Every structure is written in C-alpha cells, then in structure tokens.
Amino acid sequence: MARCGGPGLVLCLTVWNGVFLSSATHQQAKKVFRVTVKEETPYIFQTPGASEGPNNFQGLLIDILHRVSKILDVQFSLNHVGDNAFGERSDDGSWTGMIGELQRNESDIAAGPLTVTADRARIVDFSQPFSNMGLRILMKRPDATPTSSDQVALFVLPFSVGVWIIILVTVAGLYILVYLNRRFNPREKPFTNEGSYDYECSLALHEKKMCTSNAGWFLSTTSKVFAVTSLTVYTAQLTSILVQSSTSDKQYLPVVTFAGLISHPDINYSCINKSFACAYFENSVQPMEKIIEFNLKLGNNTRYNNIDTATRDLRGGSTTKQHALIIESDFAYYLASREPCDLIVVGEELGDLSHSFACRPGLSICRDLDVAMLTLKSTGELGRLREKWLSGVCGKYSEMSSPYAHAYKYTTDRIKNVNNERTVKSFAIPLVLVYSGVVISILIMLWEIYRPKSKEVRMFRIEYHDRSDGIEIESGSGNDVIK
C-alpha cells in the first residue's frame, strides 16, 4: 500500500478530498421528498427512550421507505403531521391532517396507515397498497374451565334445535292418538281387569297397562321403539362429546365468526371512533352488518377514542359481559402478538380496505412508488417485513392471519361444532320408524272404528240355565232364541 508522507502528502489529501466531495455531491444530487407522518404502532412510532425527532422513527413503514429510497435513489425527509390526524373533509371543502398538508403543498408524501377512500382519492393520488386487509374480532383469550351454564348446555348439544322440536311434537302427537283411540275405538275397553286384556298398551316403558284394540297395541309398540332408538342415539352422541371434551386441551371460545357475534347478546362489542370499522358498518347495506351497526349504537362504550383504552377494557373485562373489539386486521395481529399474550384474533376478514402512500397531485413520485412497491411484492420483501412487524412473542402474523387459526385451537362455538349435533337428516331412522308406526296405527284405528258400522250384525243371545227340565227354545221375531 502506498504511504502518504513528505511531498506526497498534498497529493493524498487532494485524492481523498476528491473522493469525499464526489460522494457528497452524489448525496446532494438525490431528490428529497417531504413526508408527513402520523404515529401509529406498528407502522411508524418513536424509538422507546429516544429523543424526539424524525431520525428516531421505526416501524413497518420506516423499513419500507428505507428500501424504496434505495430502489428509486431518492431521499425522504420525515416530519410529524401538524394536527395529528389522517385527514377529514371540513364543511368548507378543505381537508385536515395529512390529506390537508398534501392539498396545501406542505408535503409531498403522506405515510401512515392511511385508508384509501373515494373522497380522498378525489383530492390526492394513492400508490400501490402496502397492506390489504379487512376487519377482525379482537377478544380476550378464553379461560380453560367452562362455566356452569356451559356445562348445563352440554346436555342439549347432542341434538340440534330442530331435532328437539320434532321429538316434542312427536311425543305430543303419540299421546293425542292414544287418547283418540281410547275415546272413539269401540274395541278399546275400559281398564277394569288387566288379566282379560290381550295386548300391553302404554306409552311409558315402566308401566304395565293392557289394551284390547290392535291400534292401541301398535301405538304402544311404536312409542317404545321410538323411545329406545332416540335414547340410544342421544347417549352415543353425548358420550362422543364428553370423550372429546375430556381428551382435548381446547378451551372455551364463545364466538369465532361475525355471525356468531350477533347471536351472543352477552358479548359487548365495539369499535374505535372514526375508524374504518365504524364507518364500514355505518355505510354497509348488508343485513348482518346492519344488525352489528344497530347493536353498536345500542350498547355502551361502543366508540373508543383510542386503542389503548379499548384493549384495557378487553383485558379487564366485566363480571357480566365479555368484551370484543372490531378492528382492522393488522392492528389486531400486532396487539395479539404482544405480551402479556392475553388477546386473540377471531372471525373471518370482513370488508375490504387498503393502506397506501398518498402523494401530492401532479408529482411523478406516486408512479415511482408503484414501481417500488411492486418490486418489493415480487421479491417477497414486503411479506417478510409484515411478518417482522406484525409478529411477536405471542404469535406469528402468518398464523394469526388465518381466519380460523384460533377457532381450531379454542373451540365449543356452535358454528364450529355443527358436526357434533344430530341434525334432522342424521335422525332419520328413529323418525322413519315412529311415523311409519303412526300411519299404520291410524289406518288400523279407522278400520276398527268404521268396520262395525259397515254391515248389519245378527245378534244371538244364549242363556244357559241349570234346570232339570232341559232347554227351552223360544221363537220370536223370525229368530229362534234358546233359553
């Protein structure tokens, strides 16, 4: 290596100064864009413990901007938005927040979890989204021990509601048919001497009453077959549920879908004020969304001002009602992945929203941002950054983003346990047996009621007398009568 010393010192300094000036000139030649930011974890936030200033930001968007600056060979100058708002339109047509700064030419780019809306797109340009998401449900992690009400409900789970209704209607119909048979069937005699009856006639398994009609016997047999088959199916299904409960470490989760959310009046759900979640339900015309919006307006504390207050209530809960927060999925994943690991994300993604960079109209930077974002997506770099910032010690983004990630880990929601219920279709064998028996019993009953009236019956009356003079025969009305 050449050494700088003596007369060559001036030359060495000249060379090094030339290299430094060339590098500095290249840095100064890079175009600088003014970026207005709004702090929202995990997108952009100040480094904990660091002094205030644009150089102390970190988060998902900071990493994205760093990679975009290398792709486009530009620089970004970051500054806090003045009013700490994303941007809403005022009555006079002007805009607040980051959108307003772009409109007033105070900034070139807006960076943050800025939702793309039609109103905003009329004022500013949007780049390719760095996040496509929907709404999810954020809840407190369930307890391992089911409540007493859950244990009571366990005994009705083997049959669906429809099966229980059919069983009650069938039993009531059998008792009505037995009453009609006893009331109108001439072959059915009063219960005076059980020993003289031909058939056992009772709907209950433990009773020993006899009947004299074929219809009564068939109704009794049909009811007993129905009772035995129904009890067998119920016992088998209940045993299966109990075995699954005893051998599984899954915990109780009351709801795993938005449809299940509205069917649980004991859950108080809410959203963040002025968020996409609240606006989505206000503007939607779908039936389920309208029911959720009605309940949001009906309940208490349904509009939180910030996430910190909402998550505090989620963790604190209530002695009478469980809380749920409807929130953008990225925020839900981030919160659930952080300690103390007591929150979970459930529900399929509802709605369709995008977060993008907003640009001042007339600048070519938005087109350049499109190219940079597509480059990050095609190389998988954007996905790796999302995995980095939306994951934590309590869970990975790739796992939590599955709609039913927690539904399979924490279960007993009715929607997920539909296979554990005996529906009307699976209860077909007992139903076919009982209703076939009912139809046959009704036909026999009608035959026994109307057959004696279909023809004239000749009556004979025979009286035997223990007399020494023998048998007397008396004639009368064209017929002989033996005395």
Protein Blocks (a to p, Z undefined) as FASTA:
>chain_A
ZZdehjllmmmmmmmmmmmmmmmmmmmmpccdddddddddfkbccdehiacdfklggcjk
lmmmmmmmmmnopaddddddfklpabicdfkopaehjllmmmnopafbdcdjddcdfklm
mmmccdddfbdcddddddddddfbdcfklmmmmmmmmpcfklmmmmmmmmmmmmmmmmmm
mmmmmklccdfblmlpmbdcdfbfkbccddfbfklmmmmmmmmmmmmmmmmmmmmmmmmm
mmmmmmpcbdcdfbfbfklmmmmmkbccdddehiaklmmmmmpcbfklmmmmmmmmmmgh
kbcfbfklmmmmmmnopakbccdddddfklmmmmmmpcehiaccedjdedjdddddddde
hiaklmmmmmmmmmmmmnommmmmmmmmmgcfkbcfklmmpmklmmmmpghifklmmmmp
ccfklmmmmmmmmmmmmmmmmmmmmmmmmmmmmpccddddddddddfkbpadddeehiac
dZZ
